[in-house]
Amino acid sequence: MSTKFDITETLDVKGLNCPMPVVKTKQATDELTEGDVLEVVATDSGSMSDLKGWANTTDGVELLEQEEDEAGGEAVYRHFVRKTE
C-alpha cells in the first residue's frame, strides 16, 4: 500500500504491547486539531485489531489505513488515524 495522506505527526510505539499503543494513540490524538493525520508505528501485531477497534468505537477519530511492513527482520505495523472533530 502507498500512503496517500499528509501526515501531521508520527507516534513511535515500537516495543510497547497492549494496551499501550492504543493509550498513547489516544493521548496523541487529543493533542491534534481537526483534520490532522497521526501515523502510529508499532511492533505489536495486536495493534492491528486493537487500534481498529478503538477507532471504530471512538468519536472524533477515523482509521484511514493500516499497513504491515518489515524493518530489520522485524514486523512493523503502521496505522493512519485522522482526527475528525
N, C-alpha and C positions, 0 to 999 in steps of 0.2 A: 504494500500500500504506500501511497505517497501522501505526505501531509499537505493539505490544502488550506491551512489556517494560518493566520497571523498570530503567532504565539506571543503572548504578553509576558509570561513568566514561566520558568521551568522549576519544578519541585523535584528534588532528588531524594527518593525514599528507598534507595537500594540498600539491601541488608536488613530492612525492617519487615517484620511479619505482622499478620493480622492481630489486632485491628489498626495498627499504627499507620499504614498507608492511607486508610480512609480518614483517620483522625487528623493527620497532617494535611490531607487534601481539603478537608472541611475548613480547617484553620486558614489555609492559604486562600481559598475562595472567598472567605469572609472579608479578606483584605482587598479583593479585586473590585472593579467597578463594572457595571452592566456592559456586556459585550466583550469583555476581556476573555482571553483563552489561556488556560493553565495547562501546561504539559507536565504530566506526572510520570517519572521514570522509576520503575520498581523492579525488583528481582524476585518478589514473592508471586508465584504462579496464581495463588488465590486472589491476588489483586484484580485479576480479570473479572471474576464474578463479584467480588466484594464491591469494587468501585461501580460496576454496572448496577448492582442492586441499590447501592447508596444513591446514585444519581436518579434512578427511576422512582425513588421514594422521597426525594428531597426537592422541595420547591426552590426555584431560583437558580438551578443548575441544569445543564444539559450535557450528556455524554455524547461527544461528536464522533469519536472514533477510538478504537483500540488496536494496537499493533504488537506483534511479537517479533523480536529481533534476537540476534546473538552478538555478544561482545566479549572477546577474550575467552571464548568457550563457555560463557555463562548466558543463560536466557535473560533477556531484558524485555520488560513489558512497558509500553508507552500508552498513556491514556490522555485524551484531549478533552478537557471539560470547559464549557463556556458558562460564564455567569450570566443569567438571563434577567435578573432583577436585583 
